[in-house]
Structure formats: C-alpha cells, structure tokens
Amino acid sequence: MPGAGQIVTGAALVAAGALAALWVPQGLLGALALLALLRICWLEDNIVSDLFGRDRPPPGYRNAADLRRVLVLRLLGIWPKAEAEVSAHLVATAMRTEAQVWGCLLIAMAAGLVAQHGVFGSAMNLCLAAVLFGLALRRADRLALSLGHCEAGRALPDHLLVPARRRLLAERKR
C-alpha cells in the first residue's frame, strides 16, 4: 500500500502537467511533450530489451554508475561509496517509475490542452479533458505504488514491470 507521500507526489505531478498546459506557450509545451515521449520510449525499450528477465544489469549500466561516481568526485570533491550490486529488476523498477512520472505529466498536459484548445465544442472538450485527467490520476496511482516499491528497495512484480503484450515481445526476441 503506497504511503501518503507517494500519493501526494503523483497528484502534484498531475497538477503540474495540467497547469503547464495552461501557462506554458504551446510551442514550448509541444517540444517538452515530444522530449517526454522520447524519454518514455527509450526507458520502455531499455526495460524490455536490456533488463527484463536478467539477474544482473548489463556492463554498460555498471560503467555508467562508475562514471557517475567519478563525476560526483570531480564536481563535489567527495568520493561516494560504491553501490552494492543491484539486480536488473531493481534498475528496471527505477526506470518504470521514471517512465510513469513522465507519463503522468504527459497525460495531464494533454488534458489541459484539450480543455483549453479542443476542437469539439466546450462541453465535449471538457468531457474529453475529464477522461484524460482521470487517466492521469490513474497513472499517478500506479506511480505511487512504484514509488513505494523503490523506497522499500523492492522490485515490482513482473506483471507491473512489463505489460503482458510487451513480455511476449521480449520473449520472442530472446
């Protein structure tokens, strides 16, 4: 069961996405939405292709962690302790959580845009925006569950980590 902090975090992300759609210029919002969508796609691909079904992350992930430690040493002058070897499922859980953060923002931005600039008339636009806002809040609920798992240091179960359709595609690739 997610805690109150995780639920508030998800709701704040949905509110931030909806308010961004109202206050940020449309060109900038479109660029931000495109970057968020590309990040989600990149995370999904890494989860399915590199991490799902493995015990340890690939060497590239470990090398990136070492480079982060060197960067912290150069920027802050402190040498962080080496992280214990984490499982691929924990890394995938962290990536899934990040993808859910971006998804909450993106769906909430779409809800705000439809409410403000939809082409179907005000009543239909508000109904569509309400549906999108409900989807964003549902995504925020899933995000709260993922945040709870990350905070506890547990990996998400397979059915929450990778949807069934994506799991079939991942098994076909192997």
QUICORKA-V749744 format. One record per residue. RES is the residue in one small letter. D_FIRST is the distance of its C-alpha to the first C-alpha in Angstrom with 1 decimal. Layout:
BEGIN
res,d_first
RES,D_FIRST
RES,D_FIRST
END
This chain:
BEGIN
res,d_first
m,0.0
p,3.8
g,6.5
a,9.6
g,11.6
q,10.0
i,10.3
v,13.8
t,14.7
g,14.2
a,16.2
a,18.7
l,19.4
v,20.0
a,22.3
a,24.0
g,24.8
a,26.1
l,28.2
a,29.5
a,30.8
l,32.7
w,34.1
v,34.6
p,37.8
q,37.4
g,39.0
l,36.7
l,33.7
g,34.9
a,35.4
l,31.9
a,30.4
l,32.5
l,31.4
a,27.7
l,28.4
l,30.4
r,27.7
i,25.1
c,27.8
w,28.6
l,25.0
e,24.6
d,27.9
n,27.1
i,23.9
v,25.8
s,29.2
d,28.6
l,25.3
f,24.0
g,25.3
r,26.7
d,26.2
r,27.4
p,27.6
p,31.1
p,33.6
g,33.4
y,29.9
r,31.0
n,34.1
a,32.2
a,30.2
d,33.6
l,35.1
r,32.3
r,33.1
v,36.8
l,36.1
v,34.3
l,37.3
r,39.7
l,38.0
l,36.8
g,39.1
i,36.4
w,35.7
p,31.9
k,31.2
a,30.8
e,27.2
a,26.6
e,26.8
v,23.5
s,22.8
a,23.3
h,19.8
l,18.4
v,20.9
a,20.1
t,16.4
a,17.7
m,20.1
r,17.7
t,15.7
e,19.2
a,20.2
q,17.3
v,18.4
w,21.9
g,21.0
c,19.4
l,22.5
l,24.9
i,23.8
a,23.7
m,27.2
a,28.4
a,27.3
g,29.3
l,32.2
v,32.5
a,32.4
q,35.1
h,37.3
g,36.7
v,39.9
f,39.3
g,40.1
s,38.1
a,36.5
m,35.5
n,34.3
l,32.0
c,30.6
l,30.0
a,28.4
a,26.1
v,25.0
l,24.5
f,22.6
g,20.3
l,19.9
a,19.2
l,16.4
r,14.9
r,15.4
a,13.7
d,10.5
r,10.8
l,11.8
a,8.8
l,6.9
s,10.2
l,10.5
g,7.6
h,9.4
c,12.6
e,12.1
a,11.4
g,14.4
r,13.1
a,14.4
l,12.8
p,14.0
d,17.4
h,16.7
l,14.3
l,16.6
v,19.8
p,20.5
a,22.8
r,25.9
r,25.5
r,25.0
l,28.3
l,30.1
a,28.9
e,30.2
r,33.5
k,34.1
r,34.0
END
